[in-house]
Amino acid sequence: MASQDEIHQHDQHKNVQYSKSTFAVLLAAFSSLAGWFFGYDQGVTGGIVVMNSFKNDFCVGIYANANVCDLPVAALPADYRRFIVFFTLLYNLGCFIGAIFISSFIAEKYGRRAIIFTSAVLFLIGTSIVIFPPGGSKKIMILILIGRVVEGAGVGCSSFSCPLYASEIAPTHLRGMLSGFMQMTIVIGLFAANVVNFLIQDHKWGWRLSNGIILISPITIMIGIFFCPETPRWLFKNKSRESAERSLQRIRRTDNVTAELDAIADAIQKEGNQSSIKELFTTKKMLQRLGIGMGIHILAQTSGINVVFTFGGIIYESILGKGIISLLVLSGALMFSTFPALFLFDRLGRRKLLILGAFGMVVGHFVAATVFATGCGVIKTITNDTTMNHEIVNCERSSGILMLVSTTIFVCFFAISWGPVAWIYAAEIFPLNVRATAVSITTGSSWFCCVIISYALELINPLGIHG
């Protein structure tokens, strides 16, 4: 893995003297608002699927009666469980499409601000398609799944655009922290979603209200982005030195930006002006960086973090009978653990954080899995007077609480390491001429993993609950 000095060698210039960084911090914070609907949407999903309002719209009277729709996940009607899987899977597919096929094209051709605006528009349209149609019909359910794809495309674009914008406007000494704002707003959004889920879980429009509240964020971004400057690096490469200079003066709040502008010019000259996808896959150094960027994202997702928050409500509803409260605890741990991470990126370094986080995550998973295997039993039941057996988990309360504590440990270590570092690292290891394409590929690898992992719920029946 490249050292920190190697990562920034094309961006640093020893004669650059940074002035006030306040405006750059505000810009990074604003651009990372897209992380609100990224995190919020993921947080909402885990809770709404156990709400009565969601079951009444998509299960009761469509696939079964209310009693059957309230059964644990393994005993739910197969078609309804499949709908829940597609509700998550198609969202992640949309994220993949947004990250791979939309983001880099718009970011390269129209600028970094344009892709932030696009992400907000797509999310607004997609979420509206999801929450406004009535329930109770399989045809409407198909429309809602289409909305989930569009909604996901907006999130995929935001996961690409926010760290990229922040990394290109940030002074070198603050790049890690400002790029990490994205993760901060993701976890705040995720926590806020679980608070909202908890407060309105019994409302007849509960799942719709939970989803609808976050529309404030994309509307704010669509208006506010017009008041933000384009990144100097993109302007220098695609417009002119003069336009880049004006932008840099505005961001740094000083007219004395010659040294930094010269550093940008040197970097662009070294990197070359020709953006080439071929270069990413034929140059050994670029292949190594692409492998690192994709590998970090893939490993972060296969750690199981999305399963915890997407299906955690269903899992802990079965284990503790407190699905939404459990998600609230886990999302709170994720949020409060991310605060110290913002200050550790540039002090401890990315690599040390990844090693420390991986160790803690293994411990958390191992204890939770051991407790589940030893402290929880499985009861065979027969539903609907048929001969079909279903496995229902039966845990001692103490075992369920210990599992929740162990999963919380996993979440805390993820929050200070693999969660934020995956986004930061991939945004800063590539030269400018291939950065947009490379970041879209690394981000897309994350969402592709999410698409595959979304199928986890369907593995319960063939493997059994412990499997």
N, C-alpha and C positions, 0 to 999 in steps of 0.2 A: 504494500500500500504506500502511495506517495507520501512524503513528509509534508508538513505544513508549508515549509519554505518552497518546496517544489510546486505545490498547489498554486501558490500566489506569485510565482516568479514572473509570470507574464503581466501581472497587474500592478506590481510594486515598482516604485521609483524612489530611490533614496533621497532625492531632493524635494519630494513632495511634502509640503507643509499643510496639513488640513486645518481649516479654520473651524468655525462653529458647526457642529453636527446636528443641531436641534431639528432643522427642517428635514434633513435626510431621515432622521428617526421618525418624524411625523409622517413622511411619505411612505416609509416602510410599514408603519402601523396602519395607515389607511389602506394601502394595497393589500395588506394581509387580512382585511375585512372579509375577503372572499373565503378565507379559512373559517369564518363563522358559519357560512352555509355548508361548507365542506364537513366540518365537525358536527354541526347541529344536525344535519341530515342523517349522518351515521348514528348519532346518539338517539335520535327520534325513532329510527327503525327498530332498534332492539326493544323499545318499550311499547310501541303501539301495537305490536303483534300479539300482546297479551291483554290488550284493552278490550272490553266488551263492545265498544263502539266499532272497532275494527272487525271483530268476529261477527257482529250483527250485519255488517255491510258485505262481508265476503265469505261467511261460512254458514250462519244460521239461515235456514230456508233455501240455501243453494246446494250445499253438500250434506247437511245433517241438521238435527235439532240442536237447541242450546246446550243440552247436557253433554252431547257428544263433542261439540265444539269447545267445551271447557276441559276436555280430557288432556292429560300430558301429551307431549309432542309425538311419541311413538304410537299413541292410540288415536291420533287425529285422523279424519278421513284423508286418504292418500291424495286425492285431487286438491284438497285444501292445503295440505302440507306442501304439495308441489307448487301451488300458487305462491306460498310464502317464500319458497326457494327462488322462484322466478322474480318475485318482487325485489329480492336482493341481487340475484344474478344479473338481471337485465340492467339494473342500476350500475353495477360494476362494469358491465359491457359498455354502457354509455360513457363511463369514465375512461375506459380504454380508448374508445373512439375519439373522445375529446382530446386526450393526451397525445395520441399518436397522429391522427389524421387532420385535426383542426388546428391545434396549438402552434406547431412550428411554422406552418404555412402563414398563418395570420401574423405571428410574432416577427417573422423575417420580412414579410412584404409590407405590413402596415404598422409595425412597431409593437413595443411591449404594452403600451397603454391600450391598444386596440384589442389585444387578447384578454386583458382583464375585463374590458367592457363586454366582450363577447361571452365570457364565462358567466357574467351576471345576467345577460339577456337570456341565454339558454336555460339557466337555472330558474329564472322567473317564469318562462314559458312552460318548462317541464313540470314544475311544482304546481302551477295553475291547472294543468291537465290532470294531475293526480288528485288534487283536493276538491275541485269543484263539481265533477260529475257525481250523480247519486250512486248509491250502492245497490245491491240486490240483484244484479244481472251479470251473467257471464260475459256478455258483449261489452258491458261497461268495464269489466275487469281487464279485458284485452286493451281497451283504450288507456286505462290507468297504467298498464305495463309499458305501453308505448311512451307515456309521459315519464315513466321512470328512466327510460333510455335517454330522453332529452335532458332530463334533470341531471342524470349522471354525466352527460357530455359537458354540461356547465361546470360540474365539480372537477372533471378531468382537466378542463382548461385552466381552472383556478389553481389546481395542484401544480401545474406547469408554470403559470405566469407569475404567481406571487413571489416565490423564492428567486426567480430569475430577475424580476424587476428590482427586488431589494438588493440582490448581490451586485447589480450594475450601478446603483446609485449610492451604495454604502462606501464610506471611507474604509480602507483596508483593515484598520484596527477594530472596526465595529461590524465587519461583514458577517461574522458568525452569529452575533447577537441579532442583527437586523434580519438576516435570512431566517433565523429561528423564530421570528415573530409569527411566521406562518404556522408553525407547530403550536405556538402559544394560543393563537386564535382558534385553531382546530380544537384544542382540548377545552378551552373556555366554552366554545360552541357546543361541544359534546356534553359538558357538564350542565350547561343551561338547558339543553334538550331534556335531560333526565329530571331536572327540577320541574320543568313545565309538564313533563309526562306524569310526574308524581302529583302535581297540584290539580290537574284536570283529567286524571285517569278515569273518573266515574262520570264525566260529562257525556251527554249523548252524541256530541260532535267531537269527542276527545281527540281522536287521531287526526282529524282534519285541522282542528285548531293548533295542535302541536306542530304540524307541518307548515301551516300558514303563517305563523308568527314570524318565522325567519325571513319572509319575503321583504321585510324592512331592510335587510342587509344588501341584497342585490340592487334594490331601488336606490339606496344611498350611494352605492358604487357607481351605478350608471350616471348619476348626476355629478358626483364628486370627481370622477376620473378626468373630466374636462378641465379641471383646475390644477391637475398634476402635470409636471413637466415630463417629456419623454426622456429616456435614459441617454446620457451623453455618448455612450459607446455606440448605441444604435444610430444616433444622429450622425456621428462622425463617419461611420461606415456607409450609411445609406443616403445621407444628405450632404452636409458640408462641415468643415471645421468651425465655421462661424456659428452655425446653428447649435453645434455641440457646445461651443463656448458659452453661448447665451444660456443654454440649459444648465450647464455646470455652475455658472455664476449665480443662477437662481437657486440651485440646490445648496451650494456652499455658502450663500449669502455674502459673497465677496467678489470683487472684480479681479482679484489676483489668483487666477486659476491656470496660469500659463504652464507651470511645472506639471500639474496633474494632466493637463491637456496634452502636453508633450509625452507624458507617460502612456496615455491612451493611444496616441499616434504611433509610438514605438511598438506597443503591443500589437496593434493592428497590422503594422508593417511586418513584424516578425511572423505573425500568424498567417498573413496572406489574406487577400480580400475575397478570394473565391471560396464560397461555401459549397462543400461537396460531401454528399452522403457517402460517396465512394471512398473518400479519405478516411472516414470513420472505420470502415471495414477492411481497408487494405494497409493502413499504416500501423505498425506494431504498437507504437506508443498510444495511438488512439484506441486500438483494440483493447489494450490493457485498461485504459481509463473507462472505456465503455463496459468492460467486464466488471470492473470495480463498482461503477455506478449502478448497473443492473443487479449485480450480486447483492449489494447492500439492500436495495429495495425488495428483492425477492426474499432474502433472509428475514427482513423486517416483517413481511407479510406472513411468511410460513411460521413465524414464531407463534401465531395464533391470535394476535391482537384483535383482528377484525371479527373472528369467531366469537371472542369474548364479548364484544360490544354489539354485534349483530344478533347473535343467538343467546347472549347471556341472560336476557330476560326470560326466555323459554327454559333455559337450563336451570337457573336458580329458582324459578317458579316451581319446578319439579323437586328440587333439592330442599329448598327452605320454605317454599310457599310465599316468597317475597321477591318476585322477579324485578319489579320496578325499583324497589328500595335497594336491592343488591346492585343494580346498574348505577344508581345514584352514588353509592359508596365507591364503586370502581371508577366512575368518571371523576368523582371528587379527588380520589387518589392520583389519577392521571393528571389532572389540572395542577394540583399543588406540587407535584413532583417536577413539573415542567418549568416552574419558575426558577429554581436553582440551576437548571440545565442551561438557561440563557447566559449565565455567567461562567459556566464551566467549559463551553465550547472552545473559547480562545485561551483559557488558562491551562486546562489539562490536555487539550488537543482532542481531535476526533477519534483517533485510534484507541487511546486509553479508555475513553468513554465507552466505545463499542465493546471492548474486552470486559470491562467492569459490568456493563449492562447485561451482556450475555451470561455471565456467571450468575448474577442475581436472578435472571429470568429462568434459568435452568432449575435453580433451587425452588423457586415459587411453583413452577409446573410440576416438579418431582413430588413435592409434598402434597399438592392438591390431588395429583393422580393416585398417590399411595393411599391417602385418606379415603378417596372415592372407592378404590378397589377393596379396601379392608373394612371401611366403616359404613358402606351403603350396600343394601341388598336389593334384589330385583324380585318383584311380585308378578306372577303370571296372572293375567285377568282375561275374561271373555266378555266382549262388548257386543251389544245389539243382539244378544241371544244367538250368536253365531258360534261356530267352532274355532274362530280365529283368535289366537292368543296374542296378547300384547304385553310387552314388558313395561312395568311402571317402577321407577326407582323409589326406594324407601330408605331414607337416611335418618340416622339419629341427629337431633338438632345440633349437638356438639360437633358432629362430623361435618354438617353443612356449614356451620360457622367457621370451622377451621379451614375448610375448603375456600370459603370466601376470603379469609385472611390471607391464605397462600396465593390465591389469584390476585389479590391486592398487591402483594409483594412483587409478583411478576409484572403487574401494570406499572408500579413505581419505577422499577429498574428499566422497563421499556421507555418510560417517559423521559428519563435523564440521558438516554443513550440512542438506541436504534430509531426511536420515533422521530426526533428532530434531526439527527445526524444524517439520516438517509436523504432528507430533502436538501440540507445544506451542502453536503459533500458533492452530490451530483450537479449542483448548480455552479460550483466553483472550480471543478477540476478540468473543464474543457476550455480551449481557446475560443475567442469570440466568433471566429468564422464558422465554427460548427456547433457552437453552444446551444442554439435553439433546437436544432435537429437532435443533438445528443441528449439534451434534457427531456425532450418529448419521448425519446426511445426509453430512457431509464425510467421515467415516470409511467410510461405505458406498461413496462414490465411489472411494475407494482400492481397496476389495475388488472393485468392479465392474470396474475396470481389470485387476486380477489375474485375474479370470475370463477376460477377453478374451486377456490375454497368455499364459495357460496353453496356449492353442492353438498357440503358437509352434513346438512340436516337430513339428506336423503340416505345417508350411510347408516343411520340409527337402526333401521329395520333389518338390513342384511347382516350387519355386524353385531347388533345388540347394543344396549346402552353402554356397558363397560367397554365394548369394542370401539 
